[in-house]
Amino acid sequence: MDKQTQLEIEAAAFRRIIKHFQSHTDVQNIDLMNLADFCRNCFSKWYMAEAKEKGVEIDYDAAREVVYGMPYAEFKEKHQTPATPEQLATFEAGEKRRKGQAS
């Protein structure tokens, strides 16, 4: 596969995952973190970091708007539900593991 075709496929896959994130608003970020160790916010940070690598300055809010398809505050108001105690406990255990503090 040539480099241009690979780039086009990767870009299409990126657009597909963004569309998936935007159309599956019932999936909470905490569930994504608990199951996959990344969420929409992580994806936004990766987007921002890759833009910076290419010399493009984009702030976190703008990167989140790309991923969420709307301002984060609007998404949060419309779609984010309070985390359950179980979700929070799983998240905290994951945070310890991600920081190398798990036993």
N, CA, C and O of each residue as an XYZ file, in Angstrom:
412
protein
N       0.858     -1.175      0.000
C       0.000      0.000      0.000
C       0.904      1.237      0.000
O       1.874      1.314      0.754
N       0.569      2.189     -0.849
C       1.384      3.404     -0.887
C       0.989      4.331      0.271
O      -0.078      4.182      0.866
N       1.852      5.269      0.570
C       1.667      6.169      1.719
C       0.392      7.007      1.603
O      -0.296      7.206      2.604
N       0.066      7.495      0.425
C      -1.132      8.332      0.249
C      -2.399      7.527      0.517
O      -3.323      8.013      1.170
N      -2.439      6.298      0.013
C      -3.607      5.443      0.264
C      -3.732      5.142      1.748
O      -4.832      5.172      2.300
N      -2.618      4.856      2.389
C      -2.629      4.602      3.830
C      -3.157      5.824      4.585
O      -3.987      5.689      5.484
N      -2.680      7.007      4.223
C      -3.130      8.247      4.853
C      -4.636      8.444      4.674
O      -5.335      8.826      5.613
N      -5.127      8.181      3.465
C      -6.558      8.328      3.188
C      -7.395      7.332      3.993
O      -8.466      7.682      4.490
N      -6.923      6.123      4.119
C      -7.628      5.106      4.910
C      -7.635      5.507      6.384
O      -8.664      5.415      7.053
N      -6.487      5.952      6.885
C      -6.419      6.381      8.283
C      -7.341      7.570      8.544
O      -8.010      7.622      9.575
N      -7.377      8.516      7.620
C      -8.256      9.681      7.773
C      -9.724      9.253      7.767
O     -10.524      9.770      8.547
N     -10.076      8.318      6.899
C     -11.454      7.831      6.844
C     -11.819      7.096      8.136
O     -12.933      7.241      8.640
N     -10.894      6.320      8.665
C     -11.147      5.617      9.929
C     -11.314      6.622     11.072
O     -12.165      6.439     11.942
N     -10.506      7.676     11.068
C     -10.632      8.736     12.062
C     -12.020      9.372     11.975
O     -12.691      9.541     12.993
N     -12.445      9.721     10.773
C     -13.774     10.332     10.610
C     -14.872      9.387     11.075
O     -15.876      9.822     11.638
N     -14.682      8.105     10.841
C     -15.685      7.126     11.256
C     -15.759      7.028     12.780
O     -16.857      6.958     13.334
N     -14.634      7.020     13.456
C     -14.685      6.934     14.918
C     -15.260      8.214     15.517
O     -15.974      8.158     16.519
N     -14.961      9.365     14.918
C     -15.544     10.623     15.382
C     -17.066     10.567     15.217
O     -17.802     10.934     16.133
N     -17.533     10.117     14.071
C     -18.976      9.999     13.827
C     -19.603      9.028     14.828
O     -20.697      9.270     15.336
N     -18.915      7.950     15.100
C     -19.400      6.964     16.062
C     -19.521      7.592     17.454
O     -20.546      7.433     18.118
N     -18.490      8.300     17.893
C     -18.545      8.990     19.183
C     -19.722      9.959     19.233
O     -20.429     10.037     20.238
N     -19.926     10.694     18.147
C     -20.972     11.716     18.122
C     -22.366     11.124     18.065
O     -23.313     11.745     18.547
N     -22.518      9.947     17.492
C     -23.850      9.358     17.369
C     -24.195      8.401     18.509
O     -25.345      7.984     18.640
N     -23.224      8.058     19.317
C     -23.467      7.173     20.459
C     -23.290      7.966     21.761
O     -22.429      7.667     22.588
N     -24.125      8.967     21.901
C     -24.018      9.865     23.048
C     -24.453      9.200     24.349
O     -24.192      9.725     25.431
N     -25.118      8.044     24.252
C     -25.514      7.316     25.453
C     -24.316      6.647     26.124
O     -24.379      6.304     27.305
N     -23.244      6.464     25.392
C     -22.037      5.873     25.961
C     -21.289      6.974     26.700
O     -20.830      7.948     26.103
N     -21.181      6.802     27.985
C     -20.560      7.816     28.829
C     -19.032      7.711     28.773
O     -18.481      6.625     28.595
N     -18.367      8.845     28.925
C     -16.905      8.863     28.931
C     -16.335      7.970     30.022
O     -15.329      7.294     29.805
N     -16.961      7.958     31.182
C     -16.427      7.132     32.274
C     -16.482      5.651     31.900
O     -15.600      4.880     32.277
N     -17.516      5.257     31.160
C     -17.586      3.862     30.703
C     -16.475      3.563     29.699
O     -15.858      2.498     29.744
N     -16.225      4.507     28.795
C     -15.121      4.336     27.844
C     -13.790      4.196     28.582
O     -12.985      3.321     28.266
N     -13.569      5.064     29.564
C     -12.322      4.994     30.335
C     -12.213      3.667     31.073
O     -11.156      3.036     31.090
N     -13.314      3.253     31.681
C     -13.286      2.016     32.459
C     -13.061      0.782     31.596
O     -12.448     -0.187     32.044
N     -13.551      0.813     30.370
C     -13.436     -0.353     29.502
C     -12.236     -0.306     28.563
O     -11.641     -1.339     28.255
N     -11.882      0.894     28.109
C     -10.868      0.987     27.055
C      -9.653      1.835     27.430
O      -8.697      1.915     26.658
N      -9.679      2.464     28.596
C      -8.581      3.337     29.043
C      -8.416      4.579     28.175
O      -7.340      5.177     28.152
N      -9.466      4.972     27.465
C      -9.477      6.266     26.786
C     -10.919      6.674     26.580
O     -11.826      5.842     26.592
N     -11.119      7.977     26.389
C     -12.479      8.491     26.194
C     -12.439      9.626     25.170
O     -11.408      9.874     24.545
N     -13.539     10.291     25.013
C     -13.610     11.406     24.066
C     -12.611     12.503     24.430
O     -11.998     13.105     23.549
N     -12.448     12.760     25.727
C     -11.501     13.798     26.146
C     -10.065     13.400     25.817
O      -9.266     14.233     25.389
N      -9.744     12.132     26.017
C      -8.405     11.645     25.648
C      -8.187     11.832     24.153
O      -7.143     12.318     23.719
N      -9.178     11.443     23.383
C      -9.094     11.567     21.927
C      -8.888     13.026     21.537
O      -8.128     13.321     20.615
N      -9.562     13.942     22.235
C      -9.403     15.376     21.981
C      -7.976     15.823     22.272
O      -7.404     16.614     21.522
N      -7.405     15.322     23.352
C      -6.012     15.666     23.706
C      -5.041     15.123     22.665
O      -4.066     15.790     22.320
N      -5.296     13.926     22.165
C      -4.446     13.354     21.121
C      -4.542     14.184     19.846
O      -3.535     14.431     19.183
N      -5.745     14.609     19.509
C      -5.966     15.452     18.334
C      -5.179     16.751     18.471
O      -4.503     17.176     17.535
N      -5.267     17.371     19.627
C      -4.570     18.625     19.894
C      -3.048     18.424     19.812
O      -2.339     19.257     19.247
N      -2.559     17.330     20.370
C      -1.117     17.047     20.347
C      -0.615     16.807     18.922
O       0.463     17.277     18.557
N      -1.386     16.085     18.124
C      -0.975     15.825     16.743
C      -1.012     17.104     15.909
O      -0.160     17.306     15.044
N      -1.985     17.956     16.163
C      -2.021     19.252     15.475
C      -0.763     20.043     15.801
O      -0.138     20.627     14.915
N      -0.398     20.059     17.076
C       0.801     20.793     17.504
C       2.046     20.238     16.812
O       2.931     20.998     16.417
N       2.114     18.906     16.667
C       3.246     18.283     15.972
C       3.372     18.785     14.533
O       4.469     18.840     13.978
N       2.241     19.149     13.941
C       2.220     19.649     12.568
C       2.302     21.172     12.509
O       2.172     21.763     11.437
N       2.520     21.811     13.670
C       2.651     23.264     13.707
C       1.323     24.001     13.708
O       1.272     25.201     13.438
N       0.243     23.280     14.012
C      -1.086     23.886     14.064
C      -1.487     24.029     15.525
O      -1.560     23.043     16.258
N      -1.743     25.252     15.937
C      -2.167     25.496     17.311
C      -3.685     25.390     17.397
O      -4.407     26.121     16.720
N      -4.156     24.487     18.222
C      -5.584     24.332     18.482
C      -5.718     24.117     19.984
O      -5.014     23.294     20.569
N      -6.621     24.858     20.595
C      -6.757     24.699     22.042
C      -7.665     23.509     22.357
O      -8.335     22.958     21.484
N      -7.658     23.141     23.626
C      -8.388     21.963     24.081
C      -9.881     22.071     23.792
O     -10.502     21.100     23.360
N     -10.457     23.239     24.025
C     -11.892     23.404     23.751
C     -12.212     23.187     22.279
O     -13.209     22.545     21.950
N     -11.378     23.715     21.396
C     -11.600     23.539     19.959
C     -11.423     22.073     19.561
O     -12.175     21.556     18.734
N     -10.437     21.411     20.145
C     -10.228     19.986     19.857
C     -11.407     19.160     20.352
O     -11.836     18.224     19.677
N     -11.930     19.497     21.517
C     -13.093     18.764     22.024
C     -14.311     18.996     21.138
O     -15.125     18.090     20.958
N     -14.444     20.196     20.586
C     -15.575     20.459     19.697
C     -15.497     19.596     18.434
O     -16.527     19.164     17.915
N     -14.284     19.344     17.941
C     -14.113     18.442     16.797
C     -14.609     17.047     17.163
O     -15.338     16.421     16.394
N     -14.217     16.569     18.324
C     -14.560     15.206     18.741
C     -16.029     15.088     19.137
O     -16.706     14.138     18.744
N     -16.516     16.041     19.905
C     -17.899     15.974     20.393
C     -18.928     16.423     19.354
O     -20.102     16.064     19.445
N     -18.492     17.203     18.373
C     -19.419     17.716     17.372
C     -20.234     18.903     17.858
O     -21.183     19.328     17.200
N     -19.862     19.425     18.997
C     -20.523     20.584     19.608
C     -19.642     21.028     20.765
O     -18.759     20.280     21.184
N     -19.860     22.219     21.286
C     -19.084     22.622     22.469
C     -19.272     21.606     23.598
O     -20.363     21.069     23.792
N     -18.200     21.356     24.330
C     -18.234     20.359     25.398
C     -19.337     20.657     26.413
O     -20.043     19.743     26.839
N     -19.494     21.913     26.801
C     -20.518     22.267     27.787
C     -21.913     21.861     27.305
O     -22.740     21.400     28.091
N     -22.161     22.035     26.017
C     -23.449     21.649     25.450
C     -23.624     20.135     25.482
O     -24.687     19.638     25.853
N     -22.583     19.404     25.094
C     -22.638     17.939     25.129
C     -22.900     17.462     26.549
O     -23.749     16.602     26.784
N     -22.163     18.028     27.484
C     -22.281     17.629     28.886
C     -23.707     17.854     29.383
O     -24.277     16.996     30.057
N     -24.271     18.992     29.054
C     -25.632     19.316     29.483
C     -26.662     18.370     28.868
O     -27.602     17.941     29.537
N     -26.475     18.055     27.601
C     -27.452     17.226     26.880
C     -27.306     15.729     27.157
O     -28.303     15.007     27.202
N     -26.066     15.258     27.344
C     -25.840     13.818     27.278
C     -25.143     13.185     28.478
O     -25.248     11.973     28.669
N     -24.446     13.954     29.278
C     -23.678     13.345     30.362
C     -24.556     13.116     31.581
O     -25.279     14.010     32.020
N     -24.485     11.927     32.111
C     -25.232     11.586     33.314
C     -24.264     11.478     34.483
O     -23.074     11.242     34.279
N     -24.757     11.646     35.705
C     -23.867     11.502     36.863
C     -23.301     10.084     36.934
O     -24.002      9.111     36.658
N     -22.056      9.983     37.297
C     -21.426      8.675     37.442
C     -21.968      7.976     38.682
O     -22.230      8.601     39.710
N     -22.125      6.672     38.557
C     -22.581      5.875     39.706
C     -21.382      5.607     40.625
O     -20.233      5.737     40.201
N     -21.649      5.234     41.879
C     -20.532      4.869     42.762
C     -19.676      3.737     42.188
O     -18.457      3.730     42.357
N     -20.312      2.790     41.515
C     -19.570      1.676     40.918
C     -18.664      2.162     39.786
O     -17.512      1.741     39.684
N     -19.186      3.049     38.936
C     -18.373      3.609     37.851
C     -17.182      4.370     38.420
O     -16.063      4.239     37.924
N     -17.421      5.160     39.455
C     -16.342      5.939     40.068
C     -15.288      5.037     40.695
O     -14.093      5.310     40.578
N     -15.711      3.971     41.355
C     -14.754      3.037     41.972
C     -13.900      2.363     40.905
O     -12.688      2.227     41.072
N     -14.527      1.941     39.811
C     -13.777      1.325     38.713
C     -12.817      2.327     38.093
O     -11.680      1.985     37.767
N     -13.272      3.561     37.932
C     -12.423      4.614     37.369
C     -11.217      4.861     38.267
O     -10.090      4.943     37.778
N     -11.436      4.982     39.568
C     -10.332      5.233     40.503
C      -9.313      4.094     40.479
O      -8.107      4.343     40.516
N      -9.783      2.859     40.418
C      -8.871      1.718     40.317
C      -8.069      1.799     39.020
O      -6.872      1.512     39.004
N      -8.728      2.185     37.945
C      -8.039      2.349     36.661
C      -7.016      3.465     36.706
O      -5.928      3.336     36.143
N      -7.354      4.563     37.371
C      -6.401      5.675     37.505
C      -5.144      5.214     38.236
O      -4.033      5.562     37.838
N      -5.308      4.451     39.278
C      -4.145      3.923     40.015
C      -3.305      3.023     39.115
O      -2.077      3.100     39.110
N      -3.990      2.166     38.353
C      -3.285      1.262     37.448
C      -2.536      2.052     36.375
O      -1.382      1.753     36.066
N      -3.214      3.082     35.801
C      -2.577      3.875     34.757
C      -1.366      4.630     35.291
O      -0.428      4.907     34.544
N      -1.381      4.960     36.555
C      -0.259      5.687     37.175
C       0.755      4.729     37.794
O       1.721      5.160     38.424
N       0.530      3.428     37.612
C       1.464      2.431     38.141
C       1.376      2.240     39.627
O       2.341      1.796     40.249
N       0.230      2.566     40.226
C       0.062      2.457     41.673
C      -0.758      1.245     42.077
O      -0.969      1.022     43.270
N      -1.223      0.462     41.127
C      -2.061     -0.685     41.457
C      -1.214     -1.767     42.109
O      -0.029     -1.919     41.812
N      -1.837     -2.496     42.983
C      -1.083     -3.570     43.659
C      -1.101     -4.841     42.876
O      -0.518     -5.838     43.302
